[in-house]
Structures are given as structure tokens and as C-alpha cells.
Amino acid sequence: MDISTPNELKLDNYWMPFTANRQFKSAPRMLESAHGMYYKDAEGSDVLDGTAGLWCVNAGHGRPQIARAVERQLTRLDYAPSFQMGHSLAFEFAQRLAAISPGGSAAELDRVFFAGSGSEAVDTALKIAIAYQRAIGQGTRTRLIGRERGYHGVGFGGISVGGLVNNRRVFPTLHGTDHLRHTHDLARNAFTRALPEHGADLAEDLERLVALHGAETIAAVIIEPVAGSTGVLIPPAGYLQRLREIASKHGILLIFDEVITGFGRLGAPFAVDYFGVIPDLVTTAKGLTNGAIPMGAVFASRTVHDALMTGPAEQIELFHGYTYSGHPVACAAGLATLEIYQQEGLLTRGAALATLWQEAMFGMRECPNVIDIRTIGLVAGIELASRPGYPGSRAYDVFTDCFASGLLIRTTGDIIALSPPLIAEPDHIDEIVTKLSAALRRVT
């Protein structure tokens, strides 16, 4: 098959996601290959990946171990249905995931439901939560609680509990959802190097919603332990613990969306491990397969899982699933990814780099227009003052400036988000800071 060169491509047919299509196609930024910490652009220049793709390439690009596993599986068993059928890799992958499940063996979050993406994992967890409540005789509990500025994918369930207005304003949302307030307090918590001191009391919003709606109507509350897509909002000290206490008190399931934080991003295997707070369900994707093959997974507690394993044995317990649930090629990629994580210690490597990373990020504190810096593990959010009347434009200009100088960053509004692959070395961190700080000084 002939493949067009970048200069020969016609761009009209591809409707790009989360992109200003007309603006992009007038001046496209094309990535053509990748290895390790770097992409190559259409001109063959190196572009340092400061975002692990989209928070997903935790082990770096072009891993031969994953490529070989995918190739072998494509020629052995390219596809197999998961409805009333099985294949060995899905069971093996679930078993391997259970061995490193969030919170360790004591948490018993070791029942794994496969999906095709983070969005599908979220909608799966929401449906499991409602099904669980019905199974234990709490059928009036159908309400779902999210949080302002939360991102839980783009399915109708995800946007309903999500709290990003641009993802919600055009589309109808599920009836009965409600939201906690977000925890971002720039005035009191700016430039905090540890967990923010102020805001744990915002967990009491769940008590307020219980008083408003009645606990008997609420099935679950879902949050990101660290809100990533909105700009790296780190939970205040004690916030997650208090939310767990309130949810347990009222029989409400707690769901952690770890699509971003899962698989080593915080310097621990999961945010559950980092914060020591045990939810009832955990959603994952992204780093699950190192981004090589789309896949998502929900870790469910044995309590939740076993509540549905009742009735006649020939009865389907949960009428839910996807064509690509447990896809054999995705499972092969996932198993190879887990081997790399284990062999190279990547699930905890971020902890060893966290202090260096934080010092490097805070070294940009005096750059023009920087009004906050937040770091945790190998993640950073750098918040910029917005241009009057043009929110988001300053960070976007920094984004394009960085790309031109060989650095890929991510922006949301006027916040720069950084999350390099977990294989990053100190020299890569220095390169990120050098290129980003230069861009911050150039962009007015």
C-alpha cells in the first residue's frame, strides 16, 4: 500500500477529535514516528514527549516487547468474542492485573471488567454501581454524583457526571446527576509543594447532596483522585479520606477514575496506593496497554462483584459489555506492558523522580504570567494568567511555540499540563524546562 508523504496528504476527510479542525488544517502539526522519549515530526525533527502521548505512553514509545506480542497475537488469534465465550489471554491478563490491583490484596479490588477505552470504563463503572444497588435491594439508588471540573470521558454517562462545561453544553445529560464543588483554590493554595492545605471541607458537599436528594436515591459518587484533564488539580490533604467516610456512612459507592493516575503516574501503582483511600470501583485505561492498543478496565471490589453473582447460574448477571471487551490483541499488549513495568520498576519510578521534577517545575515560578505550579508524582500543572477577553489563547500560543522548538505539551484553558513517560531521565526534565521556560518568556 502506498502511503502519502505529509506534504501530499489531503486533510479534508479526517474529522479530528477535540481539535479546531479548520485552524489545524491551515497549519498542521504532524507526528510521523516515535521512539523512547521522542516523536519525530514531518520534517524529521525530534519532539520531546512531555505528555506521554495523552497521559498513556508510560513506558515510552516503540517498545519492541509490546510490538512483538501484538504481532504474535494477530497471527494466532486476532479476535474472539467475549459474550458466552472466552480466550485464555483475557483470563491471564485479569489475573495479572489482580496481582497488582489498587490497594493491594487487602483492598480486594481484584475483579476486572474489560472495556475498550477510558470512556467505556467509566460508563461500565456507573452501570455496575446502579446494578449493585439494585442487587442488594436498594433499587431507588439511581442518582450519580460527579464533581465540577471533572473529566470522565465522552460517553453520555461520563459527560453527565463530568464537570467540564464545553463537554456538556451541547448534549443532553442523564437525569438525576449532581455535582460536588471542585477543590481548586488559587487564592489560598497557589504554589503549594505538598497536598493543598485548604479545601478538605469541600468533601462535606456530599453530605449536602444527601440532605438535598436523600441517601436512598444516590448510587455512587465518582471523582478523579487527581483531576488531570482540567489542569492537574491535586486533592487537599484529608479530602479523599473524608469523602470515603461520608460515602460509607450513607451506603454510597465511591468510584475513583484512575484513567490518568493509574499505572505509576503518581509514583505508586495507583492513586489508591498513593493516598491510602480504598474506593469500591476503579476505572483505568491509557497506561493499561502503554497506549499501544485501545483498552479500558474496571477494578471492582469483591463485595460489589459478588452481590451480582446471585440467582440461577445460567442467568447473565450483568447485561453489559462491548464487542471489544477483552480483545485478544489488547490483552497481549497489556501483558507485555505489565512485564515492562515490572522489569523496569516503572510503577514506582515516579517517586524517585518526584523531588527533582518538582524542583525543576518550580524553577519556572518567575516566568512571565505564571500564577501557580502544582506537582504530584511525575505530573505538573502550570497555570497562566489569562489574556483579558481571550481565555486559553496564551497557553495555546505557548503550546505552538513549544512544538516549533521540539517539545510537546498539553494545555487546557490557560493551564499547561505535563506528564512525560515514566522512563524520563534528568536530562529530559532539563530539556522540558529549558524549552518551556523559553516559550513562556517569548509569549506575551
C-alpha positions in Angstrom: 0.0 0.0 0.0 1.4 3.4 -1.0 1.4 5.9 1.9 1.3 9.5 1.0 4.1 11.8 2.3 2.9 14.5 4.7 3.1 17.2 2.0 0.9 15.1 -0.3 -1.8 14.4 2.2 -5.3 15.8 1.8 -6.7 16.7 5.2 -10.3 17.2 4.5 -11.7 13.7 5.2 -10.5 13.2 8.7 -12.7 14.9 11.3 -10.3 15.3 14.2 -11.4 15.0 17.8 -11.2 17.8 20.4 -9.5 19.9 17.7 -10.1 23.2 16.0 -10.2 21.5 12.6 -10.0 24.5 10.4 -7.2 26.1 12.3 -5.2 22.9 12.5 -5.6 22.1 8.8 -4.4 25.5 7.9 -1.1 24.9 9.7 -0.9 21.2 10.6 1.4 19.8 13.3 2.2 16.2 12.2 3.9 13.4 14.1 5.4 10.7 11.9 7.3 8.3 14.2 8.3 7.8 17.8 10.9 6.0 19.9 11.7 6.2 23.6 11.0 9.8 24.8 10.8 11.4 21.4 8.5 11.8 18.4 9.7 12.8 15.0 7.7 15.4 13.1 7.1 15.6 9.4 10.4 17.3 8.8 12.3 14.6 10.8 13.0 16.8 13.8 12.9 15.4 17.3 9.9 16.4 19.5 10.3 15.5 23.2 7.1 14.0 24.5 6.2 16.0 27.6 2.8 14.4 27.9 3.3 10.6 27.4 1.1 11.0 24.3 -2.2 11.7 26.0 -1.2 10.6 29.5 -0.8 7.0 28.2 2.6 6.1 26.9 4.1 5.5 30.4 6.8 3.1 29.3 7.9 5.3 26.4 7.4 4.8 22.6 8.2 2.0 20.3 8.7 -0.8 22.8 9.8 -3.9 20.8 8.4 -6.2 23.5 4.9 -4.8 23.0 5.2 -4.9 19.2 6.3 -8.5 19.2 3.4 -9.5 21.5 0.9 -7.8 19.3 2.3 -9.3 16.1 2.3 -12.8 17.6 -1.3 -12.4 18.7 -2.6 -11.1 15.4 -1.4 -14.2 13.6 -2.5 -16.6 16.4 -5.9 -15.2 17.4 -6.8 -11.8 16.0 -10.3 -11.6 17.5 -12.5 -13.7 19.7 -16.0 -12.8 21.1 -16.4 -12.4 24.9 -20.1 -13.0 25.1 -20.7 -16.5 26.4 -17.2 -17.3 25.0 -13.6 -16.8 26.3 -10.0 -17.0 25.4 -7.0 -17.6 27.7 -5.3 -14.2 27.4 -8.3 -12.3 28.8 -8.3 -14.5 31.9 -4.5 -14.3 32.2 -4.5 -10.5 31.9 -7.2 -10.2 34.5 -5.2 -12.4 36.8 -2.0 -10.4 36.3 -3.9 -7.2 36.9 -5.5 -8.6 40.1 -1.9 -9.3 41.4 -1.2 -5.5 41.3 -4.7 -4.3 41.9 -5.3 -0.9 43.6 -4.7 -1.0 47.3 -3.1 -4.5 47.3 -4.7 -7.8 48.2 -6.3 -6.4 51.4 -8.5 -4.0 49.3 -9.9 -6.9 47.3 -10.4 -4.7 44.2 -9.5 -7.7 42.1 -12.5 -8.4 39.9 -11.7 -7.0 36.4 -14.2 -6.0 33.7 -12.6 -5.1 30.3 -13.8 -2.3 28.1 -12.3 -0.5 25.0 -11.4 2.8 26.5 -11.5 5.1 29.5 -14.9 6.4 28.5 -16.3 2.9 28.2 -14.7 2.0 31.6 -16.4 4.9 33.2 -19.8 4.1 31.8 -19.3 0.5 32.8 -18.5 1.5 36.4 -21.5 3.7 36.6 -23.8 0.9 35.4 -22.2 -1.6 37.8 -22.8 0.8 40.7 -26.5 1.1 39.8 -26.8 -2.7 39.3 -25.1 -3.3 42.6 -27.5 -1.1 44.5 -30.5 -2.9 42.9 -29.0 -6.3 43.6 -28.8 -5.5 47.4 -32.4 -4.3 47.5 -31.6 -0.6 47.1 -33.3 -0.1 43.7 -34.2 3.5 44.4 -30.5 4.4 44.3 -30.0 5.5 40.7 -28.6 9.0 41.2 -24.9 9.6 40.2 -22.7 12.3 41.7 -19.7 13.8 39.9 -17.6 16.9 40.6 -17.2 20.2 38.9 -14.2 20.3 36.5 -14.1 16.5 36.5 -13.5 14.6 33.3 -14.8 11.1 32.9 -14.7 10.6 29.2 -17.2 11.4 26.5 -20.0 8.8 26.8 -23.3 10.1 28.0 -22.7 8.7 31.4 -19.3 10.3 31.5 -20.3 13.8 30.5 -23.3 13.6 32.9 -21.0 13.1 35.9 -18.2 15.2 34.4 -17.9 18.9 35.1 -16.3 20.5 32.1 -18.9 22.8 30.5 -17.7 22.6 26.9 -18.2 18.8 27.0 -21.8 19.2 28.3 -23.4 22.3 26.9 -24.4 20.9 23.5 -25.5 17.4 24.7 -28.3 16.2 26.9 -27.2 14.6 30.2 -28.6 11.8 32.3 -31.5 12.8 34.5 -30.7 13.0 38.2 -27.0 13.6 38.2 -25.5 16.2 40.5 -22.0 17.6 41.3 -19.7 18.3 44.2 -17.8 21.6 44.0 -14.3 21.4 42.7 -11.3 21.8 45.1 -9.2 24.4 43.2 -8.5 27.4 45.5 -5.9 29.5 43.7 -6.1 32.3 46.3 -5.1 30.1 49.3 -3.3 27.2 47.7 -1.1 28.7 45.0 2.4 27.3 44.7 1.8 24.6 47.4 4.5 22.0 47.2 2.7 19.3 49.2 -1.0 18.5 49.2 -3.0 21.7 49.4 -3.8 22.8 52.9 -7.2 24.3 52.2 -10.3 22.5 50.9 -10.7 19.2 52.7 -14.0 20.6 54.0 -15.4 20.6 50.4 -15.9 16.8 50.8 -18.8 17.8 53.0 -20.6 18.7 49.8 -21.6 15.1 49.7 -23.5 15.5 53.0 -25.2 18.5 51.4 -26.3 16.5 48.4 -27.5 13.7 50.7 -29.6 16.2 52.6 -31.0 17.6 49.3 -31.7 14.4 47.4 -31.8 11.7 50.1 -29.2 9.0 50.5 -31.7 6.4 49.3 -31.6 8.0 45.8 -27.8 8.1 45.4 -26.0 5.1 43.9 -22.4 6.4 43.6 -20.0 9.3 43.6 -17.2 9.4 41.0 -14.1 11.6 41.1 -10.6 11.7 39.7 -8.2 11.4 42.7 -6.1 13.9 40.8 -8.2 15.9 38.3 -6.0 15.7 35.2 -7.7 16.9 32.1 -8.9 20.1 33.8 -5.4 21.1 34.6 -3.9 18.9 37.4 -5.9 19.7 40.5 -4.4 17.9 43.5 -6.8 16.9 46.3 -6.5 18.9 49.6 -5.0 17.0 52.5 -7.7 14.8 54.0 -10.3 15.4 51.3 -10.3 11.9 49.8 -10.4 10.3 53.3 -13.4 12.4 54.3 -15.2 11.6 51.1 -14.7 7.9 51.7 -16.1 8.3 55.2 -19.2 10.1 54.1 -19.9 7.7 51.2 -19.6 4.7 53.5 -21.8 6.3 56.1 -24.6 6.7 53.6 -24.2 3.4 51.6 -22.9 5.3 48.5 -20.3 3.6 46.3 -17.1 5.5 45.8 -15.6 5.3 42.3 -12.1 6.5 41.5 -11.4 7.4 37.9 -7.8 6.4 37.5 -7.6 6.5 33.8 -4.8 9.1 34.1 -3.3 8.3 37.5 -3.3 4.5 37.2 -0.1 2.6 36.4 2.6 4.7 38.0 1.8 8.3 37.2 2.0 9.4 40.8 5.0 7.3 41.8 2.8 4.5 43.1 0.9 1.8 41.1 -2.4 3.6 41.6 -3.7 6.8 43.3 -5.4 4.3 45.7 -2.0 3.3 46.9 -0.6 6.8 46.9 -3.4 8.2 49.1 -4.3 5.1 51.0 -8.0 5.5 50.3 -9.9 2.5 49.1 -12.9 3.0 46.8 -15.4 0.4 45.6 -14.6 0.7 41.9 -11.6 2.0 39.9 -11.6 2.8 36.2 -8.4 2.5 34.2 -7.2 2.7 30.6 -4.3 4.7 28.9 -1.3 3.1 30.7 -3.1 -0.2 30.8 -1.5 -1.1 27.4 1.0 1.8 27.2 -1.4 3.4 24.7 -0.4 0.8 22.0 -3.9 -0.8 21.6 -7.1 0.9 22.9 -8.4 -0.8 26.1 -10.0 0.0 29.4 -10.6 -1.9 32.6 -12.7 -1.5 35.7 -11.4 -3.0 39.0 -14.4 -3.9 41.2 -14.4 -4.9 44.8 -15.3 -8.5 45.6 -18.3 -7.0 47.6 -19.6 -5.3 44.5 -18.9 -8.2 42.2 -20.3 -10.9 44.5 -23.5 -9.1 45.1 -24.4 -9.6 41.4 -23.3 -13.3 41.4 -26.7 -14.5 42.6 -29.7 -16.2 41.1 -29.6 -19.2 38.7 -26.1 -20.0 37.5 -27.4 -19.9 33.8 -28.6 -16.3 34.2 -26.5 -13.4 32.8 -25.6 -11.4 35.9 -24.8 -8.0 34.2 -26.4 -7.1 30.8 -23.5 -5.0 29.7 -20.3 -5.4 27.6 -18.6 -4.4 24.4 -17.6 -6.1 21.1 -14.0 -5.4 22.1 -14.2 -6.4 25.8 -11.1 -8.4 26.5 -9.8 -8.1 22.9 -7.0 -10.7 22.5 -4.6 -8.3 20.8 -5.2 -5.6 23.5 -4.7 -8.3 26.2 -1.4 -9.3 24.5 -0.3 -5.6 24.5 -1.4 -5.3 28.1 0.5 -8.3 29.3 3.7 -7.1 27.6 3.2 -3.7 29.1 2.9 -5.2 32.6 6.1 -7.1 32.1 7.9 -3.9 31.2 6.5 -2.1 34.2 7.7 -4.9 36.4 11.1 -5.4 34.8 12.0 -1.7 34.9 10.2 -0.7 38.1 8.1 1.9 36.3 5.1 1.7 38.6 7.1 3.3 41.4 9.9 5.1 39.4 8.0 8.4 39.5 8.5 8.5 43.3 12.3 8.6 42.8 12.0 11.5 40.3 9.3 13.4 42.1 11.6 15.8 44.1 13.8 16.5 41.1 10.6 17.0 39.0 9.1 19.4 41.5 12.2 21.5 41.8 12.5 21.7 38.1 8.9 22.8 37.7 9.1 25.4 40.5 12.2 26.8 38.8 9.7 28.3 36.3 7.8 30.2 39.0 9.3 33.6 38.0 8.5 33.1 34.3 6.1 35.7 32.9 2.4 35.2 33.6 2.8 32.1 35.8 0.3 32.2 38.6 0.5 28.7 40.0 2.5 25.5 39.8 1.2 22.1 41.0 3.1 18.9 41.0 2.5 15.3 42.3 4.5 12.3 41.2 5.5 12.8 37.6 2.7 15.3 36.8 2.7 19.0 36.7 0.2 21.8 36.1 1.4 25.3 35.3 -1.3 27.9 35.4 -1.0 31.1 33.5 -2.9 34.4 33.8 -5.4 34.7 31.1 -5.4 37.4 28.5 -8.4 39.7 29.1 -11.2 38.6 26.9 -9.2 35.7 25.3 -9.1 32.9 27.8 -7.0 30.0 26.7 -5.1 31.9 24.0 -1.9 32.4 26.0 -1.4 28.8 26.8 -2.3 27.8 23.2 0.4 30.1 21.9 2.9 28.5 24.4 1.8 25.1 23.1 2.5 26.0 19.4 5.8 27.7 20.4 7.0 24.7 22.3 6.1 22.4 19.4 8.1 24.5 17.0 11.1 24.2 19.3 10.7 20.4 19.7 8.6 19.9 22.8 5.1 18.5 23.1 3.0 19.8 26.0 -0.7 19.7 26.7 -3.0 22.7 27.5 -6.4 23.1 28.9 -7.7 26.6 29.1 -4.7 28.6 30.3 -3.1 25.6 32.2 -0.2 23.7 30.9 -0.2 20.0 31.8 3.0 17.9 31.8 3.2 14.1 32.3 6.3 12.7 30.5 6.8 8.9 30.1 8.0 7.3 33.3 11.3 6.4 31.6 12.3 10.1 31.7 15.8 10.8 32.8 17.0 14.1 34.5 18.3 15.3 31.1 14.8 15.0 29.7 13.4 17.0 32.6 16.0 19.7 32.0 15.1 19.8 28.3 11.4 20.2 29.1 12.2 23.1 31.5 14.6 24.8 29.1 12.2 24.7 26.2 9.1 25.5 28.1 10.6 28.4 30.1 11.9 29.9 26.8 8.4 29.7 25.3 6.9 31.3 28.4 9.3 34.2 28.0 8.6 34.6 24.3 4.8 34.5 24.6 3.4 37.7 26.0 
